[in-house]
Amino acid sequence: IGTQTNKMRPFSKIANKDPLFLTGMTFPSEFPARPETLVKLAVYDAKDKNQESVIRPFFLLFQSNFLGSATFSIGDLLRAKDERLTLNLRTSDGVCAAGTVVVSRLKMGEMEEVDVDHITTDTSTQKCVQYTFSLLSVYLLLVFKNPVCKVYRFQTTNSKWMLVREQMEECALSLSIPKQLLSLYIQEDMVRVQGLTELGELSPHWDNLRKEVINRYGGIISSYQETLAEMDKITGSFKPSCCKAQKSLEFIPINLHTQRMRVTCPRKTDAVYDIITVGAPAAHFQGFKCGGLQRLLSRYEAEKKSTAYQCIYYSPEHTAKAQEVLSSISLLHPLITGLSEQLLQAAHEHSSSKLRDTLKNLSDKTEQFVHTLKDELVKSALLALHAARPGFVSKNQKQPGQVQQQDSIPQHKEYDEEEWDRVWASVAKCLNCVIALVDKLHEEEKSKQEPAPDKQLADLITSHNPGDWREQLSPLVSRLQECVQDVSDQAKRAMTFVLLQEAACSAPQGFLLQTRRDVVFILFVRNIKSKHALVCGFIMRLYAGAQDKGFLQQLHLVGLVAQFESLLSTYSEEIGMLEDMEVGIADLRKVVFKITEAKSEELDDLQPSVCGRRDHFTVEVPLPCPVFQTLPEEIREGKPVQVYPVLFNVGINEQQTIAERFGDISLQERINQKNFEILEAYYKLLRDKVPIECLPCFQTQSDIKELLETLGQNVVTKKRKNVEILWLAGAICRRLNGIRFTSCKSAKDRTSMSVTLEQCALLRDEHQLSKDFFTPALNCMRSRLSHGDIGQWEDPEAGSGTGHKPASRHFYPIALLLVSSHLLVVWLILSLVFLLAKYQ
């Protein structure tokens, strides 16, 4: 098939003779279709070359058996009746008719033999749905690019025909989200360096540790800034697997694609199935010689205790609590200051209602502030910080003639423990004084409104002008602000000192682990966004379910489940990848989504953004006003949407066979068991808060509870390559309105095998695919170069810049996976026997 206009150069593609494999003509952006665009069809006969096609490229066979050609314009096709043309094929001399060819415009989404009585007449609903889908189409242009597609026609069990469209696209946000997260990491580390600098004067021992930690943070900041600079130079957004070990690309996901299958069946509405495919989100550049994050973190915690003689050891829970206190202070302190100013403004305006409402908000935030500071960790850290100051002398050192050892390890018991209680309690006392005065002013306002003699009323009005309230409140509010400021400064220094201990005990290994954890986390977030890894997945699911009231109710009451299907083996370096993924999945629970109203419908205003810190990130997803207004009130008011990520892994390759027979698969078993418990807990929470009718309906009416019970049994069953776990987990995820991800080491062979098998199973179970067409359908989807379809798909490994070179693989049948593993073991045994015989 070739196209050409007067204003652009031609491009072509090779079609397919298989009647199941429809040749769809998609016009890329650089070759837009116009009415004057000419399309030339050249037909070849290759029926006698089947044996040669195994060896020779199929497009070479076309050149030897030319039958004829025909030419038409896009305008001719659109003007034709039923948008269908029947063309006569002409031989090379342009005379002889060699046959006919039928060309039609394929419209996905049209239904055949629809009963008019079942068509809704609610035009307002139809317009809203159409508007949502048009916005989704526009948004897909923002999120995805370089689409490649295939179209199939398969027979159903009732002898009807279904149309299946596969579309694979790259995610355009592969650079946007990593850049935002890297900037947040740099900002967070800079704030931490500033906090360490503001600790004040320390004894030589602690001051040396502080300098070392600041230098370490400076190295991380410098490294991230260099990475950002390198990423700014990247023009594309796709990272092939051959680049997975490049330093400048370590924060970009590997082979990130969205795989969308759209099915059109007679008498049914279209169904859409999305799967996000990505290479293992792991620190490939840093390698796996010493294992992955899970193993490294466990080893690191054990080693950290042994080096705690240099500093004060705080557990990971204490460190996390210190970060939480710092975050709470950073959030609440500005709010209290702002509310205090609003209170004075309400007093100046002499507005009783505004004064009352502002005081209530101020009281709530101040109580939260005081509750945060009552933690015992804050008091303990203040005692330690006091002992780390120069000139500190403990009681047992106060003896005549004894010189103080300033760099000795501080003791926690020599500071007045009640001092901190008095400090934070002063905040509550100041607040109580403000409340008491406001109550008094309200009482006076009431008494002023009661009937009184003329002289008394005149005196009352004279003695209370609008400026009195502000003048009376101002000293108390100022005192409250001073106390809050003083308490904030002390608590910040105390929590920063705790983090100093963590950083000092962990240097340098802890900083390397933090960098590795940052890499893995960004890869996961990019995937979840990417819609298509977490962010992209969420956005596409949100647009698709914008008119689904049950789904929206599920979002704000419970949250969204994201299921990651991993096909990594528990052998060699893939163990390290799986350990990285296990920690990355746990870190994803720190991510929430917040849906906001977009300023406009321009693509730039619909871009998602990320804010927060390492222990809590918020992804803001702007929606156009018409879609935003359909959301539940809770979501519109800013209630965050929680994410429940789960990971299930089953190795399926030859290396997994070796691991199961001679190695250890306890890592896989632990991951599956742990994430099954999370998935089960999510379902119970969903069942209690959302009616079961809100969940999507499927042809296979398997109860979710039954599926969970079966999954639980399979998780604990000792069975080699138990892919039933993946099937059940995927089915449960779809029934829970979740997002699906599939990955292996590079998101190539194993991932493709899994996705195509899942798609065919969906066609069989949900759309009555004929059993006689199951294997042909599977072979069709797995054949990247089916009978010479060279131009249809580009190599996903090479992105958009590879041109039309042939793909490097052909997907082999699943039976080969089962046979080849046994052949590998036989080969190993025979090789061992041969070596023994040779050297005997």
N, C-alpha and C positions, 0 to 999 in steps of 0.2 A: 504494500500500500504506500503510495507516495503522494505528497501534497505540494502545491506550489501556488503562489500568487505573483502578481507583477512586482510587488514591493518587497518580497523576501525570498530568501533562498529555500530550496525544497528540503524536506526531511522525509524519512521513510521508515517503515517497520515491516517485519515479516509476519504473516498471519499463520494460522494453524488449520490443518485439514480436519482435526477431530471435531465432530459435530457437538460434542459436549463442551468443548473449549471455545466459547464464542470469542471472535476477534473484535474487541471493542477499540474504537479509535478515540484516544484522548489527546486533546490538543494542549500542549504545554504553554506556559505563559509567553515564551519567546516565539511561539508560532500560533497566534490567536486565530480562531476560525472566523472567517468572514463569508458573506454570501458569494463573493467572487472566487473564493478559494477552490482550486481544482484538486480533485482526488482521482488518482489513477490506480486501477486494480490490475495486477498482472497475475495470471493463474498458471500454475505449473502442475505437471503430473509427476508424482514420485512413487506411484504404487509399486513399481518394480524395483525400488531401491531400498527396501526396508532393511535388508541385511547390511548394506553399506552404511546406513545411517547410524549404525552403532559405532562405526569407526570414523566416518567423515562428517564434517559439519554439515548440517542439513541445508543451510543456505546455498552450499555449492551444488547440491542435487537439483535445486530449482533451475539452474542455468542450462541444464541439458534436456529438459522436457517442457519447453514452453508451449502452452495451449492457446493463450490469447489474452487480450487486455481490453479494458473499457475505462472511459473517463466520464466524470460527472462533476458538477459543482455543488457546493453546499446549498446554494440557493435552489437548485433543481430538487434536491432531496426535501427541503423544507416546504416547497410548494407542491410536491407530489401528494396524491391522495393517500391518506393514512401514513404519510411520510415514509413511503416505500417505493423504491425504484427497481424495475426489472431491466437489466442491461444486457445487450448482446455482446458477446466476446468476439473480438476481431483478431485475426492472426497478424503476424508481423507485416504482411503485405497490405493489411487494412481492408481486405476484400471478404475473405471467407468467414462466416459465422461459426465459431467453434463451440457454441453453447450459450447459456445465459447464467447470470449471477444476480442474486437478489440482495439489495442493500436497504437496510431500514435503520431508523433512528431509535435507539433503545432508550426507554424511559424507565428507570428504576422507580418503583413506588406505585405504578399503575396496577389495579386489580382487575381480574377477568371475571365476567359473569357475576357482578355484584348485584345483590337484591336491593332494589331502590328503596324498599320499605325499611331497610336497616341503615339508611344514610341519615345522619343527624341533620336537623335544620337549624341548629343553634349557630347562626353566622358569627355572633360575637366571640364564641368560644373558638370557632374555626380560625378567625382572624388572629386571635391571640396565640393560638398554637402555631399558625403559619409565621407570625412575627417572631416567635421564639426560635423556630427552626431557621428562619432567615438570619437571625442574629448568630445562631450556632454556626451557620455557614461562613458568616463574616469572621467570627472568632477563630474558626479553623484556619483561616488565612493568616491570622496573627500567631497562632500557636504552632501550626504545622506547615511544612513546605516540602517540595519535591515529591509529590504523591506519585505512586505507581500502582496500577490496578490491573486486576484480571476479572473477567466476567465468565460465568459458567451457566449452563442450563442442564438441570438434572430432573429426572422423572420421580414423581412421588408414588406412594403406594396405591393411590386411586387413579393412576395413569394420567395425572395432570403434570404440568411442567412448572418448576420453580426457577427463578432467576437468582443467582448468587453473585454478589460483587465483593471481591476482596480488594481492600485498599490499604497500602502501607505507606506511612509518611514519616519523615524526620521531624523531630520536635525543634522548633525555632527558639525555644527558651533554654537550650542547653548551656548557653553562656550567660544569659541574663541572671538566672537564680544563683549560680555559683559566684558571680561577681558581687551580687548583693550580700551574700553570706560572708564572703571574704572581707568585704568592707566592714561588716558588723563585727567580725572577729578582730580586725585591726583596731576598731574603735573600742571594743571591750578591753583588749590588752593595753591600750594606751591609758584608759581610765584606771586600770589596775596598777600600772606603773606610777601614775600620778598619786594614787592612794598610798603606795609604798613610800613615795617621796614625802608625803604629808604626814607620815607617822611621827615625825619629829626626831629628836636626838635619841640615839640608842647606844647601848654599850658596845665596845669594839666587836665582841662576838656576834651580836645580832646585826650590827651595821655591816660587817663583812658578808654575812648571809644575804642581807638585803641587796647589796651591790651585785652579788652573784646572780640573784634572781632577776634583778632589773636588766642585767646583761642578757640573760636567757630570753626574757620577754622581748628585748630589743632585737635579738636574732630572729625570733618568730615574726615580729612585725615587719622586719626588713625582707624576710623570705616571702611573706604574703604580698607585700607591696610589689616585689619583683614579679611574682606570679600574676598579679593583676595587670602589670604593665605588659607582660607577654600575652595575656589573654586579650588585651585591647588590640593587639596586632593581628589577631586571628580574624579572618574575613568570613569563614564559614561557621557552622554550628554543629558539625557532625564529627565524631571521633571513631574511626575504625579500630578494630581490635589490634591491628598491627602497631598502633600507636599507644597501646595501653600502658607501656612502661616509660613514656616520656614525661619528664618532670613538669614541663609547662602545661601539660594537658591532664595532670593527675586529678583535677577537680571536675573534669568533664566526664559524664557517663559514656560507657562504651556501647556502640551500636544501639542507641536508644531510638526505638520506633514505636508507633502505635499501629496495631493491626486491627482493622475494622472490617467485619463481615456483615453485609446487609443482605437480607433475604426477602424476596418478594414472591408470595404464593397466591394462588387464586383464592378469592373470597376471604382473604386475611389482610390485615394491615402489615406493613413492613416491620421486620424485627432487626435490631442492630445489636451486634455483640462486639465489645471492645476488649482487647488484650494488649497490655503494654509489655514489650520485650526489651530487655536490656542485659548487657554483660554484667557479670558478678560485681556488685558495688563494693569493691574492696581496694585496699591500698596497693595496687599492682606495682607502682614505681618503687615503693619501699621494700617489696618482696615479702616472702613467707618462710624464709630460712629458719626463723625462730618461732614460727607459728603466727596466728592471727591475734586480734585484739582480746578475745576472751582469755586465751592462755597467757598472753603478755600482761594483762591487767591482774590476773590472779597471782602470777609470779612477782609482779611489781609490788602488790600490797604486802606480800610476805617479806620481800627484801626491804621495804620501807620501814617496817618495824625494827629491823636489825640495825638500821642507820639512824634511828630516832635519838641516839645519844647526842647528836649535834643540835637537835631542836626538840620541840614539844610535839609528840605524836598526837594527831587528831584523826579519828576514823573517817572514812568516806562520808558517813552520815553527818558527822559534825561539819565537815567541809561543805557539804551540800546545804546544810542549815545556815552556815555563815553566808553563803552566796544568796540564799533566800532572804535573810535579814537585810543584807545590803540592797537587794532589789526592792524590798518592801519600803525601806527608808527612802530610796531614790524616788519611789512612786508616791508615797504618802506625804513626805515633807513638802514638796511643792503644792500638793492639794490643800494641806492645812494652811499654808501661807496664803494661797489664793482665796480660800474660804474666809480667812480672817479679814482680808481686805474687803471682801463682799459684805461681811457682817458690818464693818464700819460704814460702808456705803449705804447699806440699808438703814443704819442708825441715822446717818446724815439726812436721808430722805424721809425719816420719821415714818417708815412703813412697817407696821406691826407684823403683817402676814409674811413679808419678805424676810424680816428679821427672824421670825420664828422658823421658817423653812431653812434659812441659811445656818442658823444655830444648830438645827437638827443634823444637817449634813456635816457641819464642823465637829459636832460631838461624836458622830459615828466614825469619822476618819481618825479623830484623835484617840478614841478608844482602841481602834485597830492598831494604831501606832504604839500605844502603851502596851498592848497585849504582845506585840512583836518583841518589844524590848525586855519583857519579863522573863525571857528564856534564860535558863541557867548558863548556857554557853556564853552569852554576852558578859555575864558577871565573871565567869572563869577567865575569859579572854582579857578582860580589863585588869584582873589581878596579875595575869602573866605579863601583860604589857607594862604594868607599873614596875614589876620586878626586873624588866629588861632595860629600864632607864639607867643612865649613868648615875653613879652615886648611891644606888640602892644598897641598903645594908639590912640583911635579915636580922631577926632578933638574936639568933644564936651566934651572930658575928659581932654583936655589939659588946666587945670585951676590950679592956684597955690594952694598948700596944699591938692590937691585931690589925693588919692591913686588909682592906676589903679587896676581894677578887672580883673585879667588875665583869669579867667574861665567864664567870661561873654560870651554870645552868640555873635560871631563876626558879624560885620556889613559889608556890601559889598561895601560901597560907599567911603571908606576912602583911597583907593589905587589908584595910577595913572593909569587910564584906558588906557592911550595911550602907556604905557610901553610895554605891550604885542604886540601891533601893530608894534612897532619899532623892537621888537625882531624877529618876524617871517618875517617882511619885509626885514630884513638884509639878510636872506637866498636868497630871490629873487634878491637882489642887488649883492650878491656874484656870483650868477649864471649868471647874466647879464655881469659881469666883465669877467667871463670865456668865455662866448660866444663872447664878443667883441674881446678878445685876440686871440681866435681861428680864427675868421674872418680875423683879421689882419695878422696872420701867413699864412692863405690861400692866401691872396692878395700878400704877399711877395713871396710866392711860385710861384704864377702866373707870377709875374714880373721877377723872376729869370729865368723862362723858355722862356721869350721873348728874341729875338736877341739883343746883346749888344756888344760894343767894347771889344776887348780882355782884356784890362787893367781893365775895369769896371767889366767884368765877373769874372776875377781872384779875384778882391777885394770882390765881392759878395760871391763867394764860400768860401773865407777865413773867412769872417765874419759870415757865417751861416753853422755851422757843425751840424750833427744830434742831438747833445746833447743840442742845444740851446732851442728847443721847450719845452722840459721837464723842463729845468731850469727856463724858463719864466712862464710856467703854474703852476709849483709846489707851489709857494706861494699862488696863488689865489685858487687853489684846496684845499690846506690845510686850508685856511680861510673858504671855503665853508663847509668843513667837520666839522670844529670847530663850526660853526654856527648851522649846522644841529644837532650836538651832544647837544649843549646847549639848542636848542629849544625842542629837543626830551625829554631831562631830565625834563625841566619845564612842558611840556605838560603831560608827564607820571605822574608826581607828582600831577598835577591838577586833572587828570582823576581818579587817585587812591584815591584822597580825596573825589571825588564824590561817588565812590563806597564805601568808608568808611561810608559816611552818609547813604547810602542805607543799608549797613550791620548793622550799629549801630541802625537805626530806626527799623530794622526788627528782631533784636535778642530778644528772641531765636526762635520765631515762623517762621521767614523768613528762617532760616537755616533748620528747619524741612521740610518746604515746598520745599526748594531746593533739599533736599535729596529725597523727594517723587517724585519730578519732574524728577530727575535723574533716578530713578527706572523705571518710566513709559516710559521715552524716550528710555532707553536701551531695554526694552521689545518690543517697536515698531520697533526700528532699527533692532533688532535681527530678527524680523519677516519679515521685508521687505527684510532682507538679506536672511534671511532664506528664501533663495530665496523666503526662504519661510517664513519668515516674511518679511523685506523689502529688505535686501541684497540678500537673496537667490532668492526671486522672480525676482529681477532685473537680476541676473546672468542667471537663467534658461531662462528667456524671451530673453536675449541677445543672448545666444547660439542658441536658437530655431530660432531666426530671423536674424542670421548672414548672410544669403543669400537673405534676403528680403530688397531690396534697398529702398522700400517705408518706411519700418519700421526704417531703419537706418537714413533716411532723417528726419523722424518724431522725432527721438531721439535728434539730434543736433539742429534742428530748433525750436522745441517746448519743448520737454521733455516727460516724461512718467507719465501716470496717475495710481495711486494705489488706488483701491476701497476696503474699509473695510466694510463688512456686519456684523452688530451686531444684535444679537437676545436677548439682555438684556431687562429686564422689567424696568419700571420706578417705582419700588416699593422696599422699604426696602434698604438693602445694595447694591443692584444692581444699584441704582441711583448713589451711590458714584463711582462704577466702571465705569459707563457711563460718569460721570463728569471727571474722570481721563483720559478716552479715548479721550474725546473732546480736552483736553489740549495737550495730547500726539500727536494727529493728527496735531494740529497746529504747534507743535515743529518739526514735521517731515519735514516741509517746509524749515527748516534750513539745510537739508541734500542734498548734490549733489553727483553725481557719476562721477568719472574720470576714463576713460579706458586707460590702459597703456599696453605696450608690455612686455610680460613675458620674463625673462632671458632664460628660457628653458621650456620644456613641462613636467618637473617633477611636481608632485602634490604639493610639498612644494612651488614652485615658482608660482603656480596658486592660492594660498590662497589670498583672499581679505584682505585689511587692512584699518584701519580708522585713520584719522588724523584731527586735528583742535581743536576747543574749543566749549564750550556749545552753543554759539550763531551761530556757523557755523561749520559743520562737512563735511568732504570729504571722501567718500568711494572709494578707488582705487581698480579697478578690473583688474587684469592682464590677458591678452589673449595671446595664442600662436601666434607666428609670422604669420603663414599663415592666421589665422582668423583676426588678427589685421590689416593686409595689405588690407583686403577687406572693412574696415570701411571708411567712408567719411573722407576727409582730415582734416576737422575741428575737428573731434573727435580724430584723430591721433595726432593732434597738441596740444591736452590737453584741448579742450573746455569742460567745465563741462556739465553733463546731469542733467537737473532739474527734480524734482519729484513733482507731484501734488496729494497729498493724499486727499481723500474724505471719509467721514464716513456717512453711512445711518443706522439708527436703527429702528427696529420694534419689539416690544416685542410680544411673541406668547404664553407664558405659562399662567398658572392659575393666577399667581401674576399680570400679565399685565391686566387680566380681572378685578381684584380688583382695580388696579390703574385707569383704564379707567372709572369705575363706581363710585368709591368713592374717588379717589385720583387726582393727577395732572400729566399730560403728556406734559406739556409745554416744558420741557427739550428736549424730543424727537422731538417735532415739530420744536423747534428752530434749533436743530442740522441738521435735514433733510432740512430745508429751506436754512440754511447757506451753506451747502455743495452742494446743488443743484445749487446755484449761482456760486460756484467755478467750478463745473463740466461744467456748461453752458459756463462760461468764457473760460475754457480750449478748449472746442469744437470750439468756435468762433476763438480763436487764431490758432488752428490747421487748421481750414477751410481757414483762410487767408494766411497761410504759406505753407501748404502741399496740393497737389492735392488730391481730394477725392478718386481717383483711387488707391492711395497708401494704403488705409485702407483695411482690410481683407474682403473677400466676404463670405456671408452666404446664405443658402438656403432660409431662411425667409428674403426676401429683404425689410425689414422695414427701412425706412429712419431714420438716426440718429436724424435729426431735429424733425421728428414726435415723435420719442421716447422721446426726451427731453421735448417736449410740453406736452405729456401725463404724464411724470414724474412730471413736474411742477404743473399740475392740481391735481395729486394725493397727492403731498406734502401739498397743502393748503386745501385739502378736509378733512372734519371731518368724519373719518371712522375708526371704531374699527379694530385693527389688520390688517391694510392695507398692506398685504404682497406684493401687486402689486408694491409698492415702491421698494422693494428689487429685484423683478423680472426685473423691468425696468432698475434699476441702474446696475444690473449685465449684462444685454444685451448690454447696452450702453458701459460699460467698455470693454467687449469682442470686440465690433466693433471698439473701439479706441485703440486696441492693448495693453490694460492695464493689470495690475496684480490684481488678485482677492484674497481676504482674507475673511474667514468666522469665526466668533467666537461667543461664548456665555460665560457663567460663567466659565465653565471648558472644553469646546470644546468636549462635549460628546453627550448627547441625542439630544438637539436642533440643534447643529451643524450637527450631522449625518443625522437628518431628512431633513435639508435644503440641504445638499450636495447631498444626494441620489435623492431627488426630482429634483434638478437641473440637475443632470446627465441624468435621464430618460427623462426629458423635452428636453434636447439637442439631445438625440437619436431620439426622436419623431420629433422634428422640423428640425433637420439638416441631419438626416440619415434615415428618413422614417420608423421609428419603427412602426410596426403594432399596431393599437389601441387595438387589442386583447391581445397583449403582454405587454402593458404598466404596468398594475397592477402586473402581474407575475414578470416583470423585477424589479419593485419597491420593491416588497416583497423579491425578491432574494437578492438585494443589501442591504436590511435592516436586513436580517436574518444573524446575526453573527454566529449562530450555526445551520444553516440550516441542518436539518436531520443528526446531529452528526458530522458536519465538524469541529471537535475540533482542530485538528492540523494545520488547514489552517491559522487561524488568531490568533495571540497572543493578549492578553489584552492590548490595547493602553495605558491604565492607568498605566501599570506596566513596560513598556519599554521592553528592550531586556532581562532582567534578570529574568523574571517570569516563564520561561519554558513554558509548554504547558497546562496551567490550563484553564478551561473553562472561557469564558468571562462572565461578571456579568449581562448582560442585553440582552434583545431582543427588537428590535426597533418596537414600536407599530404603528398602522396605524395612518395616519394624522387625520382621523375623530375623533379619541379619543381625540386629542387636542381640537377639537371644542366642543365635548360633555362634557368632563371632567370639563371644565371651568364653564359651566352652572350647572353641578352637584355640584361643589364646592359652588357656591352661594346658591343653594337650601339647601345644608347641613348647611351652616352658618345660614340661616334663621330658619331652623328647630331647630338647637341647641339653638338659642336665645329664641325661643318659649318654648322649653323644660325647660330652666333655669328659665324663668319668671314663668312658671307654678309650678316649683318645690319650689321656694322660696316664692310663693304667699301664 
